[in-house]
Amino acid sequence: MYYNVKKQRLKDIIYITLILLVAVFSTHHIYYKFKEEHNIDYNSESLDVIFHEKTGPKVTLSRVTPVTDSVGLSSKAYTFTIKNNLTEKVSYQIKLLDDLKTTEEDECKDYQIPKEYIKVSLKEDKEDNIIYDLATLEDNVLYSTDIKALAEKTYYIRLWTAQDSVIPTGSLLHYHGLINVIENNLSVEVGE
C-alpha cells in the first residue's frame, strides 16, 4: 500500500479550513444575534441614542437594600450611547423621569420608593461618577452638556437605596424610571 503524504496534508488543510470557517461564521452569527437583542435605538436628525440593555430606556430599582455610595456604585449599570450625526456640536440634557406608564400597568403607584431615599449616579465614558439624590434633581435633569461634531459618548446610570433610608430591607417598594434625552429642547426618546 502506497501512502501519499502530500495528499494527506492537502486533506488535513481542507478539513481544518472548513472547521475554522464554520467556527468563525457561527461565532459571528451568535454575537450579532445577541447584540441586536440588547441594543435599542432611538434617533433624531442629529442624535442617535443606543440603549445597551433589553429594557431600553427603562430603569428599575427593585430591591430595597440601603447601601453606602461605594456599594451603590458597584451595582448594575444601565448603559447607553449618544452619537452626534452632524458636523456641528449639539446640546442635550439627560433626564431621569418617573415611568408612569409602567407604574400604571403594574398597578404599583402605592409601592414606589420615595425619591428622597433613592440615589442615582451618572458616569460619562472615563469621567468620575456624579451622585445625586433623586428628589433634589431640578426638572429631573441629571446632566446638561454638548457633544462635538460626529462624536460619540457612552453613559452609565446606577440606582440604589440610600444608606440613611428608613425603609426596611426587603420591603416590596420599588422604583420605575425612564432615561430621557432632550436635544435642544426636543425629546429624542421619551421612553414609551
Buried (B, 14 or more C-beta within 10 A) or exposed (E): EEEEEEEEEEEEEEEEEEEEEEEEEEEEEEEEEEEEEBBBEBEBEBBBBBBBBEEBBBBBBEBBBBBEEEEBBEBEBBBBBBBBEBEEBBEBBBBBBBBEEBBEEEEBEEEBBEBEBBBBBBBBEEEEEEBBEBEEBEEBBBBEEEBEEEEEBBBBBBBBBBEEBEBEEEBEBBBBBBBBBBBEEEBBBEBE
